[in-house]
Amino acid sequence: MPVISIRSFDDRDNQNMLEIERLCPQGDENCALGVDKKDIIARYKMYDNWDVFVAEEEGKIAGWIGLTVKPASNRNGKYAYITEVMVHPVFRRSGVATKLVKEAEEKALEMGSSYTYSYIYESNNASKSLFGKLGYSRVGEIKTPAIPTYKKLDIPPEYSIKLIDKTEIVDAVGLINKYNSGFMHFLPFEAQTFEARLKSVPWYGSENFWVVRGENNKIVACAGLWDSSKLADIYYAREPTAMKIMRSIFGVLNHITKVPKVTSEGENLELLYIADYAFDKRQPEAMLALLKHLSNLSIDMDQDYLMTAVDPEDGFLAVMKKLKLQIETWSIFAKSFEGDLPAFNPFYVDIKDMIP
Ligand SMILES: CC(C)(COP(=O)(O)OP(=O)(O)OC[C@H]1O[C@@H](n2cnc3c(N)ncnc32)[C@H](O)[C@@H]1OP(=O)(O)O)[C@@H](O)C(=O)NCCC(=O)NCCS
């Protein structure tokens, strides 16, 4: 019987892995998301440390797994995020993913993690079953709301919305820290660490970050736009029925009014990611004004959606719901190496983790 061996990723694996990823949509026969990248490792370069392990059978890549270890807010603690696990269709159901997850867990433990977690797309029953069998439990969920951007929106005149200026970073960081305080996995920024983040996440930067000033000229809302598609395009490999229905309705309405574009199966979703949003919780209207501004920019940039990832209880979701939305769900699966798992809500989503 052929033997599966596991080794570290090598740059020469990249092309092969890109081709395999194309064969690995996440989901079931009715709804599955596909990912199209130009570089498998680009997403990992955003992390301070990471590892990718490749499973091989007689020199052929059968699959791989990636992980990154992060510092917890209690300073000494660490935890690991399993970024992805992929197995070539030919090698499935023979224990390859099981072997890879165990390898990643060993690495996570060795690096001092007390637990691991992963996000699993709503319709990805294979993955849910895989992680369930390996002792993971569903500890919560995150929502990925997407605003179709197709019609320019009016912005209330009482708000001034501008690109952030260097002198405003301290105030914006104060707002972001306050907004996310108490959210699981959130580590407060300092002006310097936030500036470094804006620079180090590719296709983000201060030239894509806006602040809103309200009465008294105080910063009351902020958010950035990240073109994550430069790292990974996503598409529906199998389009959910709701989308098919929507397309046929919009196809008719299209003749009489402006309607959202419904992306076809296999076609990349043109979207921008809303990052580092925060607002004064007494002034959700300021955040809504900024969302409308970002929506208008998205149209100017020929993008079809503004998307983000949030805890279902995050007040930002309630603001987004004031606009038309399509919402999907990802489960959070986690496993503890020692003692009980911490509570996963309210939960802060690290945008870097959202490259599928
Ligand atoms: C999910 C995936 C990684 C599983 O890989 P695999 O090597 O076939 O998994 P294993 O052989 O180790 O399976 C272990 C267990 O997981 C569960 N499982 C795996 N595939 C399954 C499927 N298609 N349906 C139901 N359960 C499944 C089973 O419980 C299985 O045990 P069993 O074969 O004894 O019944 C693979 O299907 C894949 O690459 N899918 C596309 C990419 C993806 O969704 N990745 C996960 C993103 S979080």
The ligand as an SDF file (V2000), in Angstrom:
LIG
                    3D

 48 50  0  0  0  0  0  0  0  0999 V2000
  -12.3060   18.1430    3.8860 C   0  0  0  0  0  0  0  0  0  0  0  0
  -11.1240   17.3940    3.2900 C   0  0  0  0  0  0  0  0  0  0  0  0
   -9.8390   18.1600    3.6320 C   0  0  0  0  0  0  0  0  0  0  0  0
  -11.0730   15.9770    3.8790 C   0  0  0  0  0  0  0  0  0  0  0  0
   -9.9070   15.3070    3.4230 O   0  0  0  0  0  0  0  0  0  0  0  0
   -9.7360   13.7100    3.4830 P   0  0  0  0  0  0  0  0  0  0  0  0
   -8.2850   13.3920    3.3420 O   0  0  0  0  0  0  0  0  0  0  0  0
  -10.6640   13.0690    2.5300 O   0  0  0  0  0  0  0  0  0  0  0  0
  -10.2030   13.3860    4.9790 O   0  0  0  0  0  0  0  0  0  0  0  0
   -9.9350   12.0460    5.8050 P   0  0  0  0  0  0  0  0  0  0  0  0
   -9.7700   10.8740    4.8700 O   0  0  0  0  0  0  0  0  0  0  0  0
   -8.8380   12.2530    6.7760 O   0  0  0  0  0  0  0  0  0  0  0  0
  -11.3290   11.8900    6.5450 O   0  0  0  0  0  0  0  0  0  0  0  0
  -11.4660   11.8150    7.9540 C   0  0  0  0  0  0  0  0  0  0  0  0
  -12.9330   11.8760    8.3110 C   0  0  0  0  0  0  0  0  0  0  0  0
  -13.4990   13.1310    7.9120 O   0  0  0  0  0  0  0  0  0  0  0  0
  -14.8570   12.9330    7.4900 C   0  0  0  0  0  0  0  0  0  0  0  0
  -15.0130   13.1920    6.0390 N   0  0  0  0  0  0  0  0  0  0  0  0
  -14.0570   13.4310    5.1360 C   0  0  0  0  0  0  0  0  0  0  0  0
  -14.6020   13.6810    3.9260 N   0  0  0  0  0  0  0  0  0  0  0  0
  -15.9190   13.5950    4.0850 C   0  0  0  0  0  0  0  0  0  0  0  0
  -17.0280   13.7560    3.2070 C   0  0  0  0  0  0  0  0  0  0  0  0
  -16.8600   14.0420    1.9170 N   0  0  0  0  0  0  0  0  0  0  0  0
  -18.2650   13.6370    3.7080 N   0  0  0  0  0  0  0  0  0  0  0  0
  -18.4640   13.3490    5.0100 C   0  0  0  0  0  0  0  0  0  0  0  0
  -17.4540   13.1740    5.8950 N   0  0  0  0  0  0  0  0  0  0  0  0
  -16.2020   13.2980    5.4390 C   0  0  0  0  0  0  0  0  0  0  0  0
  -15.1530   11.4610    7.7400 C   0  0  0  0  0  0  0  0  0  0  0  0
  -15.6380   11.3570    9.0600 O   0  0  0  0  0  0  0  0  0  0  0  0
  -13.7880   10.8550    7.6110 C   0  0  0  0  0  0  0  0  0  0  0  0
  -13.6670    9.6270    8.2520 O   0  0  0  0  0  0  0  0  0  0  0  0
  -14.0850    8.2640    7.4500 P   0  0  0  0  0  0  0  0  0  0  0  0
  -13.4700    8.3350    6.0850 O   0  0  0  0  0  0  0  0  0  0  0  0
  -13.5170    7.1880    8.3040 O   0  0  0  0  0  0  0  0  0  0  0  0
  -15.5750    8.2700    7.3800 O   0  0  0  0  0  0  0  0  0  0  0  0
  -11.2690   17.2570    1.7340 C   0  0  0  0  0  0  0  0  0  0  0  0
  -12.5600   16.7610    1.4470 O   0  0  0  0  0  0  0  0  0  0  0  0
  -11.0390   18.5400    0.9780 C   0  0  0  0  0  0  0  0  0  0  0  0
   -9.9120   18.8710    0.6040 O   0  0  0  0  0  0  0  0  0  0  0  0
  -12.1210   19.2910    0.6990 N   0  0  0  0  0  0  0  0  0  0  0  0
  -12.0510   20.5360   -0.0670 C   0  0  0  0  0  0  0  0  0  0  0  0
  -11.2890   21.6250    0.6410 C   0  0  0  0  0  0  0  0  0  0  0  0
  -11.8690   21.9320    2.0150 C   0  0  0  0  0  0  0  0  0  0  0  0
  -13.0610   22.0220    2.1780 O   0  0  0  0  0  0  0  0  0  0  0  0
  -10.9770   22.0980    2.9930 N   0  0  0  0  0  0  0  0  0  0  0  0
  -11.3670   22.4070    4.3500 C   0  0  0  0  0  0  0  0  0  0  0  0
  -11.4970   23.8840    4.5560 C   0  0  0  0  0  0  0  0  0  0  0  0
  -11.7770   24.2310    6.2680 S   0  0  0  0  0  0  0  0  0  0  0  0
  1  2  1  0
  2  3  1  0
  2  4  1  0
  2 36  1  0
  4  5  1  0
  5  6  1  0
  6  7  2  0
  6  8  1  0
  6  9  1  0
  9 10  1  0
 10 11  2  0
 10 12  1  0
 10 13  1  0
 13 14  1  0
 14 15  1  0
 15 16  1  0
 15 30  1  0
 16 17  1  0
 17 18  1  0
 17 28  1  0
 18 19  1  0
 18 27  1  0
 19 20  2  0
 20 21  1  0
 21 22  1  0
 21 27  2  0
 22 23  1  0
 22 24  2  0
 24 25  1  0
 25 26  2  0
 26 27  1  0
 28 29  1  0
 28 30  1  0
 30 31  1  0
 31 32  1  0
 32 33  2  0
 32 34  1  0
 32 35  1  0
 36 37  1  0
 36 38  1  0
 38 39  2  0
 38 40  1  0
 40 41  1  0
 41 42  1  0
 42 43  1  0
 43 44  2  0
 43 45  1  0
 45 46  1  0
 46 47  1  0
 47 48  1  0
M  END
$$$$
